[in-house]
Amino acid sequence: MRKFISAITFFTLFQTYAQDDKAVSWINENAIKIEDANPNTNLTIFSNNVPQKFADAKVFGFGETTHQGKEFFNIKAKFFKYLVETQNIKVFIMEDSYTSEAAINEWISGGKGNAATIAYNFSIGFWNCKEVVNLLEWMRNYNLGKSKDDQIRFYSMDIQNVKKINQEIRNLVTKYNIPVSEELLLVADSCAEKKVDYTGKTDWADIQTPKLNEIESILLDFRKKIEPENVDEFNSAIRALNYLSQYTYYVQNPLSKVRDLKMFENVKWIVENKSKNGKAFIWAHNAHIDYKGFDNPGRKNSVDNLGKHLKEYYKNDYYSVGFDFGIGTQAGYFSDKDEKPRWRKVEFNKPFAKTYAETFFEAKDEIYFIDMSTALNSSSSDFFQKKSKQVFAGGGGFDPKKNHLYQKKLSEMFDGLIFVKSISLPTNNLIAK
């Protein structure tokens, strides 16, 4: 019996290795090489080999296995610039909060300020780095001399931070003497200041949402009476109030599926109301832009995520691009022994075992793009359809004591995949020396 089991094990391993070798050979012959991770160089090879589904898409989701990849950021910036120039995409949507929009849009439209301080408007600290700021600076330079309709605009889809939204509503009410009572404004204040308790139950939204709806009703009614040149100011405040209502619901239901559903609703609204050609670029984590559903270590069931909603709604108009890597430097917020948690560097000298990356790492190019439709119509389709481990690292980064791997099928997640053999940390002061 032992000999029989050993024979079966050997045969299975032999098949796996043969399949992986076959996949590496296919990648070497068919993957689209990306020349480098420099955000300012052209995608020359990609431009000459654009996959048809990519060329036909309108909404592009570009992910990242971790929020701390310098190369991920720069390659995404490179693709955004490419899509601006070749597909006239002018709407940039980020995994960040509404409160970041106004100051960033003012700056990239030629307003006062400088690149050293503009990124502090982000509610997610990972974006406060040179790589993202460089992209914003490119947007600013692109916008110079262009009409407002021809400029790139920055939008946020996330609902986790709503600080100061209440003040925007108060300012509008005061400026136009709108009959919103102080009692209702205090409700907006309390909703903006309310913190999410992930451990307890609450009826917060049931109590507060009707009052927020009352504020919206008053604003909508008052908007009918104002001059056309002031309508945009009202629309902005009403949209801000909508984000506040979404956050209020999230406070009562602090679930991943709620957050991602609201992000989808926001993306849909932005595309329908702010994109003149129905096109947009989305910058977020792999777990949000893949269309299989959100899943991570320890979670038994996946839930509908942003990408799944986007794929179901936009179908082939949505093209999801995931990222993966082999080795490099990352960071995690964790503690050693009795020390307080802090950001620490984590080095990866080889790909994680039994992962897609372990096979991808064997290919010849340092950075390359795989179109999944092409891969699934190839002799190596079995490799991309098998369930294998992938890296997942969220807001806390990499903790060596935690499991950062989860299993899915690439064929069910992404329309395209960009593999980077070696990654490094973005340029910021996040990591303790």
N, C-alpha and C positions, 0 to 999 in steps of 0.2 A: 504493500500500500504506500509506504514511504517513497519507494522508487517511482511509483506511478505519479504521486503528488509532485515529486521533484521533476519528473519529466514534463508534467503539465506546466509547472512554474517556469522551467527552462524554455519551453515552447512559447509561452506567453511573453516572456522577456525578449526572446528572439524576435517575435513579431513586432513588439513595441519598438525595439531598436531599429528594425528594418523600416518600419513606418516612419520613424523620426528621421532616419538617414534619407529616405525618399523625400520627406518634406523639406529637408535642408537643400537637397539638390533642386527641388522645384523652386524654392525661394531664390536660390542663386541665379536661376534662369529667368524668373518671372517677376520677382519683386521690383518695385520702382525705387531706385537708389535716390536718397536725398543727400545732396552733396556735402552739406555741413549743417551745423546748428546755429550758424550766424543769421540773425534775423534780417540782416540787410542785404543778403545775397539772393539771387534769383533761384527759383525752382525750375531750372532749365530742363532737367531730365523729366521731371513730373509734367511740365508743360507740354512735352512732346509725347507723353504717354498717359494722358488723362483718362481714367476709367469712365465709361459712358454714364454710369449711374451717378458718379460724382459731378460730371458735367451737366447732367439734367436736374440736379437737386437745387433747392432754393433755400432751405434752412439747414445749416451745418452745425452739428454739435461736436466740439473738440474737447476731449477729456484729458485726464492725467491719472496715473496710478497713485500719485501722492501730490500733495499741494506744495511740494518743496523741490521741484525739478527745474533747475536752470535751463536745461536743454528742452524740456517740455514747453516751458514758457516761450523760449526763443523760437522754437519750431512752430508753435501755434501763432505767434506774431508773424512769422514768415508766411504762413498759409493765409492769415487774415489779409495781409497786404496783397497777396496774390489774388484773392477773391475780390478785393476792392477794385483792383486793376483789371481783372478779366470778367467778373460777373456783376460789377457795379453794386456790390454790397456796401451799404452805408450804415447799417444798424448793427451795433456791437452790444451783445447782452452778456452780462457777467454774473457769476454766482456771488452776488453781493447784495446789499440792502438798498432800498430806495433812497435812503438818506445820503448816499454817496453821489447821486446823479448830478444834482444842480451845480455843485462847485466844479466837478470834473468837466461837465459840458461847457460851463462858462470858460474854463481854461483852454480846452481844446478848440474852442471857437475864437480864441485870440484874447481872452480876458486877462486880467492881472493875476499875478502869482508866478510861481516858478516850479520847475520840475522837482526840486528838492522837497517841497512841502505838499504838493498836490496829492500824493498817494496817501497822506494821512487821512484823507476823506474816506478811505475804504473802511468798512466795518470788519472785514476779514483781514487780519494782520499779514497773512501770507502774500497778499498783493502789494504790500508796502516794500517793494524791492526795485532794484535798478532795472531789471528786465521788463517789468510791467510799466514802470515810469517811462522807459525808452519807447515803448509802444504808444503810450499816451502822447509823448512828444512828437512821434511820427504823425499821429492823428492831427495834432495841432498844426504841424507844418503842412500837412495835406490840405487842411481846411482853409489855410491862408488864401485870401483873394477869391474864395468861392462864396456863392450865395448860400443862404441858410438851407435851402432845399437840396443843395449839392454837397453839403458837409456831412462828415461822419458824426453820428450821435451815439453817446454812451448811455446804456440802460442797465438797470439791475432787476433781477427777478426774485431774489431771495426774500424771506419774510422774518428772519431771525433778529433783526435790529430795526426798531422803529423810533429811536430816540429823536426828539425834536420835530417829529411829524405834528404833534399837538401844537407846537409853536407856529408852524406854517399855517395851520387852520386858524389859530388865534389872530395871527397877523392879518389874514384875509378878512376875518370878521370885523376887526377894528378898522381896517382901511376903508371898507365899503359900508360900515355900519349895518351889518347883517344881523337880523333878529335871532341870533342864537344865544340862548340864555347862558349865564355863568354856570349854572348847574350842569348843562350839557357839556360845556367846555371843560369842566372839572372831570367829567367822565373820560373825555379824550386824554386829559392829562394822566389820569390813573391808568388808562390802557397803555399809554406810551411808556409808563414807568414800571408796569407790572413785569416781574421776572417769571420765567418758566420754571415750574417745579416738576421735574421729571419723575418724582417718586410718589406724589400724592394726587388725589382726585379733586376736581373743582367744578363748579357750575358758572365760572367766571363769564364765559362767552354768552351763556343763556341770559345772564343778567344785563351785560353791557352792550351786546350787539344791537338790540332794539333801539337803544339810545344813540348809538353811532349811526344807525339807519335814519334816525330822526334828524340828525345833523346833516346827513347827505341830502335828505329830502328838502330841507330848508335851502341848502346851497344850490341845488338843482332848480328850485323854484325862483330863487333870486337871480340866477344866471340869465334867465329869460329877459330880465329888465336892464341888463347892462349893455354898454357899447361893445360892438364886435371886437375892437382892439384889445379888450380886457378879458375876452372869453378864455384865452389860453391860460391866464392866471387862475381862473376858476377851475378849469379842467385839471390843472396840475394839483390843486388842493383836493379836488374830489378823488383823483387817483391816489394821492397820499392817504386820504381817509380810507380808501379801499385796502391799501396795504396794512393800515392800522387794524381794520376789521379782520383781515386774514391772520394777522399776528394774534389778535384776541382769541380767535378760534383755535389757533395753535397752542395758546396757553392752556386752554381746556383740553386739547387733544394733542399733546406733544409727541406725535408719531411721525416717522419718516414719510409714510404715505401721505400724510396731511401736508407736510412741508413741500414734497415733490408735486403734489396735485396743485397747490397754490403757485408754485413756480411755473408749472405748465400754463395755468390760467393767465399768469402775467406775461409769459412769452407770447401766447396767442394774442393777447390784447396789444402788445407792442408791435407784433408783426402786422396785425390788421389795421392799426391806427397810426403807426409811425414809419412803416416801411412802404415806400411808394411802389416798389416792385415785388413785394411779398417775400423779400429775401432777408436773411439775418445770419449772423455768426454768433454762436453760443460758446462761452468759455466756462467750463465747470469740471468737476471730478468725473472720472470714468463711471462711478456708481450712479451718477445722475444722468449722463448722456447715453449710456447703453440702453438698449430697448428690451432687454430680457426682464428687468425688474430688479429692484434693490435687494441686495443680499450681502451679508458679511459674516465673518467667523462667529459662530455661536447662535446665529439666527436660523431657526428651523424652516421658516417659510419666507419666500420672497414677497415683496409688495410692489405694487405698481409705482414706478418711478417716473421722473420727468421724461426720460427717453422713451419709455413705453407709451406714455400718453402722446408724445410727439409723433412716434411712428404710426400709432393707430389713427391719429387725426390727419397727419400730412402724408402718410404712406411713403411713396418713393421720393416725394419732395423733401423728405428729411434724410440726411446722410450723417450717420454717427461714426466718428473717428476716435478709436481708443488708443491708448499709449501703453507700452510695456518697456521694461528695461532689464539689463542683465546684472551689472555691477555698479559700484560707485559709492558716493557719500550721501547720507541722509541724516535726519535728526529726529529725536523723539523727546517728549516731555515726560521724564520719569526720574526716579530717585534711586540712589544706591545706598543700601543699608538704612541708616537713620537720617540721612540727609533729606532736605526738602526737595520736592520735584523741581527740575529746571531743564532747560533745553540742552541736550547733549548730542554730540555727533555720533553717528552709527555708520560703520564701514561695512561694505559688502564686497568681498573679494571673489565671489563666484555666484552664479545664479542660484536661486532657491531650487532645491531638488524636486523632481517630479512636477515641474511647471512647464507651461508653454515656453517661457523665457529660456529654460535650459536648452531647448532645441533651437529656438531663434538665435541664441548666442553663437551657435556653430556656423551660421551663415557668414558669407564673406564680407558683406558691407557693414559699416559702423552704424548707419542709420538707413532705414528703408521703409517703404510703404507697401502694404499688402491690401489689394482690393478683394474683399471677401467673396464677391460674386464670381470673380475670376478664379479664386482659389477653390470654390465649391464646384466649379465646372472642370476641375483638373483631376489628374490621377492621384493627387494627394488630398482629395476632399475628406477622406476618413480622418486624417490628422486634425483638421479644423473642426470636425464634428464630434470629436471625442471630448469627454469631460475631463478637464485638467485643471490644476491649481493655477491661480493668478494672485498677484500681489494686491493688497488693499490696505491703504494707510490713510486715515482721515485727519481730523483736526489735531489729534495728539501726536501725529507722526509715528515713528517707529519706536516701540518699546521692545527690547530684546526678549523680554519675558512673556510677551503676548504673541498670539498667533495672528499673523497678518496675511494669511493665505485663505482663499476660498475657491470653490470649484464651480465652474460653469463651462459652457461650450462657446468658443469664440464665434461659431457660426450663428449663434442665437443672440449675440450681443452687439456686434458692430458691423457696419458696412465696410469699414476700412480700419486698418491697424498700423500704427507707426511704432517701430521697434528701435530703441536707442540702446546700444551696447553698454555705454557707460554714462552715468548721470552725476551731477554735482549739485551743491546747494546754490540757491539764488544769492545774489549780492545784497545782503542786508545785515542788520545787527541782531538777528534773531538768536544766533547760537552763542552760548557762553564760551569764553575762551578757556 
